[in-house]
């Protein structure tokens, strides 16, 4: 059984979506939620869904302690669902090519440190891009620079606002992120 840890910093809507996708799957399961934000709504979602969760202080918790937590839950893969921190090198090396992230733009555009959520959508609109979308990629030691596994684009509409574009991008995330995680883990991608 492949066991997935989900890292999140915010509301956890992608976490809940991924968890529900894998319920009843006999090859992949969600085994743990980790958050660096003790006030993140993802904790309430994890409680509601009966997913084990752990809050850790990013500045005070060593990567080795995070690795021990992951090992104790028999984690084989990690997916970042709205996790805003750079993953430490020791964790990336231990989980080489086993950490996936989703980004709400067509990388390499609108990526890197500080580009997340509405900041990305504002940037897309400010640049008058004709399309946006999602990028699912492997995590390496730089923000949003890992190997791209999948991209899906949508047209940016003249009437789009940050809110409307965000909503349409979230629909893509919910539809494709769990599918790509599963295909990647099962070597079907």
C-alpha atoms as an extended CHARMM CRD file, in Angstrom:
* protein
*
       189  EXT
         1         1  UNK       CA              0.0000000000        0.0000000000        0.0000000000  PROA      1               0.0000000000
         2         2  UNK       CA              1.2570000000        3.4610000000       -0.9180000000  PROA      2               0.0000000000
         3         3  UNK       CA              0.5880000000        5.9170000000        1.8890000000  PROA      3               0.0000000000
         4         4  UNK       CA              0.3190000000        9.6060000000        1.1660000000  PROA      4               0.0000000000
         5         5  UNK       CA              1.0750000000       12.4930000000        3.5160000000  PROA      5               0.0000000000
         6         6  UNK       CA             -0.6290000000       15.7670000000        2.6520000000  PROA      6               0.0000000000
         7         7  UNK       CA              1.0580000000       19.0190000000        3.6620000000  PROA      7               0.0000000000
         8         8  UNK       CA             -1.1720000000       22.1000000000        3.9190000000  PROA      8               0.0000000000
         9         9  UNK       CA             -1.0340000000       25.6050000000        5.3560000000  PROA      9               0.0000000000
        10        10  UNK       CA             -4.5940000000       26.8330000000        4.8550000000  PROA      10              0.0000000000
        11        11  UNK       CA             -8.1780000000       25.7200000000        4.4530000000  PROA      11              0.0000000000
        12        12  UNK       CA             -7.3660000000       22.2530000000        3.1750000000  PROA      12              0.0000000000
        13        13  UNK       CA             -9.9400000000       22.0350000000        0.3900000000  PROA      13              0.0000000000
        14        14  UNK       CA             -7.4290000000       20.1460000000       -1.7820000000  PROA      14              0.0000000000
        15        15  UNK       CA             -6.6380000000       17.8740000000        1.1690000000  PROA      15              0.0000000000
        16        16  UNK       CA            -10.3100000000       16.9720000000        1.5980000000  PROA      16              0.0000000000
        17        17  UNK       CA            -10.7260000000       16.4450000000       -2.1370000000  PROA      17              0.0000000000
        18        18  UNK       CA             -7.6700000000       14.1700000000       -2.3480000000  PROA      18              0.0000000000
        19        19  UNK       CA             -8.7420000000       12.2060000000        0.7190000000  PROA      19              0.0000000000
        20        20  UNK       CA            -12.2330000000       11.5940000000       -0.7050000000  PROA      20              0.0000000000
        21        21  UNK       CA            -10.7590000000       10.5480000000       -4.0520000000  PROA      21              0.0000000000
        22        22  UNK       CA             -8.6760000000        7.7990000000       -2.4210000000  PROA      22              0.0000000000
        23        23  UNK       CA            -11.3390000000        6.4360000000       -0.0310000000  PROA      23              0.0000000000
        24        24  UNK       CA            -11.7060000000        2.7400000000       -0.8530000000  PROA      24              0.0000000000
        25        25  UNK       CA             -8.6060000000        2.6690000000       -3.0680000000  PROA      25              0.0000000000
        26        26  UNK       CA             -6.6210000000       -0.5140000000       -2.3880000000  PROA      26              0.0000000000
        27        27  UNK       CA             -3.3140000000        0.8540000000       -3.7190000000  PROA      27              0.0000000000
        28        28  UNK       CA             -3.1110000000        4.4060000000       -2.3760000000  PROA      28              0.0000000000
        29        29  UNK       CA             -4.4040000000        5.9070000000        0.8540000000  PROA      29              0.0000000000
        30        30  UNK       CA             -4.0680000000        9.1860000000        2.7140000000  PROA      30              0.0000000000
        31        31  UNK       CA             -2.3120000000        8.4330000000        5.9790000000  PROA      31              0.0000000000
        32        32  UNK       CA             -1.4410000000       11.8080000000        7.4660000000  PROA      32              0.0000000000
        33        33  UNK       CA             -1.9670000000       15.5490000000        7.2390000000  PROA      33              0.0000000000
        34        34  UNK       CA              0.8390000000       17.8740000000        8.3170000000  PROA      34              0.0000000000
        35        35  UNK       CA              0.4060000000       21.5970000000        8.7780000000  PROA      35              0.0000000000
        36        36  UNK       CA              2.7180000000       24.4030000000        9.7830000000  PROA      36              0.0000000000
        37        37  UNK       CA             -0.2360000000       26.6190000000       10.7600000000  PROA      37              0.0000000000
        38        38  UNK       CA             -1.8970000000       25.8220000000       14.0760000000  PROA      38              0.0000000000
        39        39  UNK       CA             -4.9340000000       27.9200000000       13.0490000000  PROA      39              0.0000000000
        40        40  UNK       CA             -5.3660000000       26.3540000000        9.5960000000  PROA      40              0.0000000000
        41        41  UNK       CA             -8.8490000000       25.1040000000        8.7920000000  PROA      41              0.0000000000
        42        42  UNK       CA             -7.2380000000       21.9580000000        7.3780000000  PROA      42              0.0000000000
        43        43  UNK       CA             -7.0520000000       20.7350000000       11.0040000000  PROA      43              0.0000000000
        44        44  UNK       CA            -10.8610000000       20.8650000000       11.2780000000  PROA      44              0.0000000000
        45        45  UNK       CA            -11.1880000000       19.0330000000        7.9570000000  PROA      45              0.0000000000
        46        46  UNK       CA             -8.7530000000       16.3420000000        9.1400000000  PROA      46              0.0000000000
        47        47  UNK       CA            -10.7250000000       15.8980000000       12.3700000000  PROA      47              0.0000000000
        48        48  UNK       CA            -14.0080000000       15.6430000000       10.4610000000  PROA      48              0.0000000000
        49        49  UNK       CA            -12.5490000000       13.0630000000        8.0670000000  PROA      49              0.0000000000
        50        50  UNK       CA            -10.7090000000       11.1400000000       10.8160000000  PROA      50              0.0000000000
        51        51  UNK       CA             -7.3230000000       11.6450000000        9.1750000000  PROA      51              0.0000000000
        52        52  UNK       CA             -4.3870000000       11.7130000000       11.5790000000  PROA      52              0.0000000000
        53        53  UNK       CA             -2.9050000000       15.2120000000       11.5940000000  PROA      53              0.0000000000
        54        54  UNK       CA              0.1180000000       16.8670000000       13.1150000000  PROA      54              0.0000000000
        55        55  UNK       CA              0.8790000000       20.5340000000       13.5620000000  PROA      55              0.0000000000
        56        56  UNK       CA              4.5780000000       21.3400000000       13.5480000000  PROA      56              0.0000000000
        57        57  UNK       CA              6.3260000000       24.6370000000       14.0520000000  PROA      57              0.0000000000
        58        58  UNK       CA              8.2670000000       25.1520000000       10.8240000000  PROA      58              0.0000000000
        59        59  UNK       CA             11.0110000000       27.2020000000       12.4970000000  PROA      59              0.0000000000
        60        60  UNK       CA             11.4330000000       24.9670000000       15.5420000000  PROA      60              0.0000000000
        61        61  UNK       CA             10.8880000000       21.4620000000       14.1330000000  PROA      61              0.0000000000
        62        62  UNK       CA             13.9290000000       19.9210000000       12.5190000000  PROA      62              0.0000000000
        63        63  UNK       CA             13.5950000000       18.1700000000        9.1690000000  PROA      63              0.0000000000
        64        64  UNK       CA             14.8590000000       15.0190000000       10.8940000000  PROA      64              0.0000000000
        65        65  UNK       CA             11.8930000000       15.1310000000       13.2700000000  PROA      65              0.0000000000
        66        66  UNK       CA              9.5190000000       15.5550000000       10.3220000000  PROA      66              0.0000000000
        67        67  UNK       CA             11.1760000000       12.5490000000        8.6750000000  PROA      67              0.0000000000
        68        68  UNK       CA             10.6480000000       10.5240000000       11.8700000000  PROA      68              0.0000000000
        69        69  UNK       CA              6.9600000000       11.4800000000       11.8460000000  PROA      69              0.0000000000
        70        70  UNK       CA              6.6540000000       10.4260000000        8.2040000000  PROA      70              0.0000000000
        71        71  UNK       CA              8.4310000000        7.1250000000        8.8870000000  PROA      71              0.0000000000
        72        72  UNK       CA              6.2250000000        6.3660000000       11.8840000000  PROA      72              0.0000000000
        73        73  UNK       CA              3.1630000000        6.6930000000        9.6150000000  PROA      73              0.0000000000
        74        74  UNK       CA              4.8100000000        4.6010000000        6.8580000000  PROA      74              0.0000000000
        75        75  UNK       CA              4.5440000000        7.4380000000        4.3580000000  PROA      75              0.0000000000
        76        76  UNK       CA              5.7120000000        6.5850000000        0.8410000000  PROA      76              0.0000000000
        77        77  UNK       CA              4.7360000000        9.8150000000       -0.9780000000  PROA      77              0.0000000000
        78        78  UNK       CA              3.9290000000       13.4450000000       -0.1870000000  PROA      78              0.0000000000
        79        79  UNK       CA              1.5390000000       15.8470000000       -1.8900000000  PROA      79              0.0000000000
        80        80  UNK       CA              1.4590000000       19.5540000000       -1.1560000000  PROA      80              0.0000000000
        81        81  UNK       CA             -2.0810000000       20.8970000000       -1.0320000000  PROA      81              0.0000000000
        82        82  UNK       CA             -1.6910000000       24.5860000000       -0.3930000000  PROA      82              0.0000000000
        83        83  UNK       CA              1.5350000000       24.2600000000        1.5530000000  PROA      83              0.0000000000
        84        84  UNK       CA              3.4190000000       27.5610000000        1.4390000000  PROA      84              0.0000000000
        85        85  UNK       CA              6.8780000000       26.6970000000        2.7610000000  PROA      85              0.0000000000
        86        86  UNK       CA              9.9500000000       25.4410000000        0.9670000000  PROA      86              0.0000000000
        87        87  UNK       CA             10.4470000000       21.7560000000        1.7820000000  PROA      87              0.0000000000
        88        88  UNK       CA             13.8400000000       21.2380000000        3.4680000000  PROA      88              0.0000000000
        89        89  UNK       CA             16.5470000000       19.5900000000        1.3680000000  PROA      89              0.0000000000
        90        90  UNK       CA             16.8840000000       16.5900000000        3.6780000000  PROA      90              0.0000000000
        91        91  UNK       CA             13.1950000000       15.7340000000        3.1980000000  PROA      91              0.0000000000
        92        92  UNK       CA             13.4290000000       16.2510000000       -0.5680000000  PROA      92              0.0000000000
        93        93  UNK       CA             16.4440000000       13.9340000000       -0.7150000000  PROA      93              0.0000000000
        94        94  UNK       CA             14.7470000000       11.2710000000        1.4210000000  PROA      94              0.0000000000
        95        95  UNK       CA             11.6110000000       11.4470000000       -0.7720000000  PROA      95              0.0000000000
        96        96  UNK       CA             13.3870000000       12.0220000000       -4.1040000000  PROA      96              0.0000000000
        97        97  UNK       CA             10.8120000000       12.1620000000       -6.9050000000  PROA      97              0.0000000000
        98        98  UNK       CA              8.0530000000       11.3200000000       -4.4200000000  PROA      98              0.0000000000
        99        99  UNK       CA              6.8010000000       14.8190000000       -3.5510000000  PROA      99              0.0000000000
       100       100  UNK       CA              4.1560000000       16.3780000000       -5.7890000000  PROA      100             0.0000000000
       101       101  UNK       CA              2.8730000000       19.9300000000       -5.7740000000  PROA      101             0.0000000000
       102       102  UNK       CA              0.1460000000       21.7780000000       -7.5940000000  PROA      102             0.0000000000
       103       103  UNK       CA              0.5570000000       25.3800000000       -8.6920000000  PROA      103             0.0000000000
       104       104  UNK       CA             -2.2940000000       27.6290000000       -9.8850000000  PROA      104             0.0000000000
       105       105  UNK       CA             -0.6330000000       28.8430000000      -13.0790000000  PROA      105             0.0000000000
       106       106  UNK       CA              1.1020000000       27.4760000000      -16.1310000000  PROA      106             0.0000000000
       107       107  UNK       CA              4.6590000000       27.3390000000      -14.8760000000  PROA      107             0.0000000000
       108       108  UNK       CA              7.2050000000       28.7520000000      -15.4180000000  PROA      108             0.0000000000
       109       109  UNK       CA              4.9780000000       31.8580000000      -15.5280000000  PROA      109             0.0000000000
       110       110  UNK       CA              3.8090000000       33.2750000000      -12.1940000000  PROA      110             0.0000000000
       111       111  UNK       CA              5.8290000000       30.8830000000      -10.0370000000  PROA      111             0.0000000000
       112       112  UNK       CA              8.4340000000       31.1000000000       -7.3250000000  PROA      112             0.0000000000
       113       113  UNK       CA              8.5840000000       32.4380000000       -3.7940000000  PROA      113             0.0000000000
       114       114  UNK       CA              5.5580000000       34.5330000000       -2.9050000000  PROA      114             0.0000000000
       115       115  UNK       CA              3.4900000000       33.3020000000       -5.8340000000  PROA      115             0.0000000000
       116       116  UNK       CA              0.5660000000       31.3970000000       -4.3680000000  PROA      116             0.0000000000
       117       117  UNK       CA             -3.2060000000       31.6920000000       -4.3310000000  PROA      117             0.0000000000
       118       118  UNK       CA             -4.6240000000       35.0760000000       -5.2390000000  PROA      118             0.0000000000
       119       119  UNK       CA             -1.1340000000       36.5320000000       -5.7610000000  PROA      119             0.0000000000
       120       120  UNK       CA             -0.8190000000       34.2640000000       -8.7930000000  PROA      120             0.0000000000
       121       121  UNK       CA             -4.2410000000       35.1840000000      -10.1830000000  PROA      121             0.0000000000
       122       122  UNK       CA             -3.5710000000       38.9210000000       -9.7160000000  PROA      122             0.0000000000
       123       123  UNK       CA             -0.2970000000       38.5150000000      -11.5970000000  PROA      123             0.0000000000
       124       124  UNK       CA             -2.0130000000       36.6350000000      -14.4470000000  PROA      124             0.0000000000
       125       125  UNK       CA             -4.6370000000       39.3810000000      -14.7840000000  PROA      125             0.0000000000
       126       126  UNK       CA             -2.0920000000       42.2060000000      -14.4610000000  PROA      126             0.0000000000
       127       127  UNK       CA              0.0120000000       40.6780000000      -17.2560000000  PROA      127             0.0000000000
       128       128  UNK       CA             -3.1140000000       40.3350000000      -19.4410000000  PROA      128             0.0000000000
       129       129  UNK       CA             -2.3500000000       36.6600000000      -20.0280000000  PROA      129             0.0000000000
       130       130  UNK       CA             -4.7510000000       34.9840000000      -22.4230000000  PROA      130             0.0000000000
       131       131  UNK       CA             -4.6050000000       31.6890000000      -20.5540000000  PROA      131             0.0000000000
       132       132  UNK       CA             -3.8760000000       30.3200000000      -17.1200000000  PROA      132             0.0000000000
       133       133  UNK       CA             -4.3130000000       26.9200000000      -15.5480000000  PROA      133             0.0000000000
       134       134  UNK       CA             -2.6340000000       24.4430000000      -13.2670000000  PROA      134             0.0000000000
       135       135  UNK       CA              0.7620000000       22.8090000000      -13.1700000000  PROA      135             0.0000000000
       136       136  UNK       CA              1.3880000000       19.5980000000      -11.2480000000  PROA      136             0.0000000000
       137       137  UNK       CA              5.0900000000       19.0790000000      -10.7200000000  PROA      137             0.0000000000
       138       138  UNK       CA              7.6590000000       17.2310000000       -8.6750000000  PROA      138             0.0000000000
       139       139  UNK       CA              9.2260000000       19.1770000000       -5.8420000000  PROA      139             0.0000000000
       140       140  UNK       CA             12.9180000000       19.9520000000       -5.8870000000  PROA      140             0.0000000000
       141       141  UNK       CA             15.0380000000       22.3570000000       -3.8500000000  PROA      141             0.0000000000
       142       142  UNK       CA             13.6490000000       25.5210000000       -5.5000000000  PROA      142             0.0000000000
       143       143  UNK       CA             10.1240000000       26.9300000000       -5.4610000000  PROA      143             0.0000000000
       144       144  UNK       CA              8.1290000000       25.6870000000       -8.4640000000  PROA      144             0.0000000000
       145       145  UNK       CA             11.1460000000       24.4600000000      -10.4350000000  PROA      145             0.0000000000
       146       146  UNK       CA             10.6240000000       20.6680000000      -10.3150000000  PROA      146             0.0000000000
       147       147  UNK       CA              9.8400000000       18.4980000000      -13.3240000000  PROA      147             0.0000000000
       148       148  UNK       CA              6.4020000000       19.2520000000      -14.7550000000  PROA      148             0.0000000000
       149       149  UNK       CA              4.1460000000       16.1820000000      -14.7900000000  PROA      149             0.0000000000
       150       150  UNK       CA              0.9170000000       17.7440000000      -16.0500000000  PROA      150             0.0000000000
       151       151  UNK       CA             -0.5430000000       21.0620000000      -17.1430000000  PROA      151             0.0000000000
       152       152  UNK       CA             -4.1150000000       22.0110000000      -17.9920000000  PROA      152             0.0000000000
       153       153  UNK       CA             -5.0180000000       25.4280000000      -19.3300000000  PROA      153             0.0000000000
       154       154  UNK       CA             -8.1340000000       27.5650000000      -19.4770000000  PROA      154             0.0000000000
       155       155  UNK       CA             -8.7700000000       30.8460000000      -21.2470000000  PROA      155             0.0000000000
       156       156  UNK       CA             -8.6320000000       33.9910000000      -19.1720000000  PROA      156             0.0000000000
       157       157  UNK       CA            -11.9140000000       35.8020000000      -19.8270000000  PROA      157             0.0000000000
       158       158  UNK       CA            -12.1390000000       39.5610000000      -20.3480000000  PROA      158             0.0000000000
       159       159  UNK       CA            -14.5380000000       39.7890000000      -17.4070000000  PROA      159             0.0000000000
       160       160  UNK       CA            -12.4110000000       37.6240000000      -15.0900000000  PROA      160             0.0000000000
       161       161  UNK       CA            -11.6590000000       38.9100000000      -11.6140000000  PROA      161             0.0000000000
       162       162  UNK       CA             -9.2360000000       37.4070000000       -9.1250000000  PROA      162             0.0000000000
       163       163  UNK       CA            -12.1970000000       35.6360000000       -7.5320000000  PROA      163             0.0000000000
       164       164  UNK       CA            -13.6920000000       34.2200000000      -10.7360000000  PROA      164             0.0000000000
       165       165  UNK       CA            -10.3140000000       33.0810000000      -12.0760000000  PROA      165             0.0000000000
       166       166  UNK       CA             -9.4680000000       31.5180000000       -8.7140000000  PROA      166             0.0000000000
       167       167  UNK       CA            -12.7670000000       29.6290000000       -8.7070000000  PROA      167             0.0000000000
       168       168  UNK       CA            -12.2050000000       28.2100000000      -12.1780000000  PROA      168             0.0000000000
       169       169  UNK       CA             -8.6100000000       27.2370000000      -11.3410000000  PROA      169             0.0000000000
       170       170  UNK       CA             -9.8150000000       25.4480000000       -8.1850000000  PROA      170             0.0000000000
       171       171  UNK       CA            -12.1680000000       23.3590000000      -10.3270000000  PROA      171             0.0000000000
       172       172  UNK       CA             -9.1560000000       22.1940000000      -12.3590000000  PROA      172             0.0000000000
       173       173  UNK       CA             -7.2090000000       21.4240000000       -9.1770000000  PROA      173             0.0000000000
       174       174  UNK       CA            -10.0160000000       19.3290000000       -7.7210000000  PROA      174             0.0000000000
       175       175  UNK       CA            -10.5300000000       17.4220000000      -10.9490000000  PROA      175             0.0000000000
       176       176  UNK       CA             -6.9340000000       16.6770000000      -11.9120000000  PROA      176             0.0000000000
       177       177  UNK       CA             -4.6610000000       16.7000000000       -8.8390000000  PROA      177             0.0000000000
       178       178  UNK       CA             -5.9190000000       13.4270000000       -7.3050000000  PROA      178             0.0000000000
       179       179  UNK       CA             -5.8920000000       11.7000000000      -10.6970000000  PROA      179             0.0000000000
       180       180  UNK       CA             -2.3200000000       12.7420000000      -11.4440000000  PROA      180             0.0000000000
       181       181  UNK       CA             -1.1720000000       11.7610000000       -7.9280000000  PROA      181             0.0000000000
       182       182  UNK       CA             -2.6510000000        8.2970000000       -8.4370000000  PROA      182             0.0000000000
       183       183  UNK       CA             -1.2200000000        7.8630000000      -11.9450000000  PROA      183             0.0000000000
       184       184  UNK       CA              2.2150000000        9.0170000000      -10.8080000000  PROA      184             0.0000000000
       185       185  UNK       CA              2.3190000000        6.8140000000       -7.7180000000  PROA      185             0.0000000000
       186       186  UNK       CA              1.1850000000        3.7820000000       -9.7280000000  PROA      186             0.0000000000
       187       187  UNK       CA              3.7200000000        4.5120000000      -12.4960000000  PROA      187             0.0000000000
       188       188  UNK       CA              1.0220000000        5.1840000000      -15.0720000000  PROA      188             0.0000000000
       189       189  UNK       CA              2.1720000000        8.6730000000      -15.9660000000  PROA      189             0.0000000000
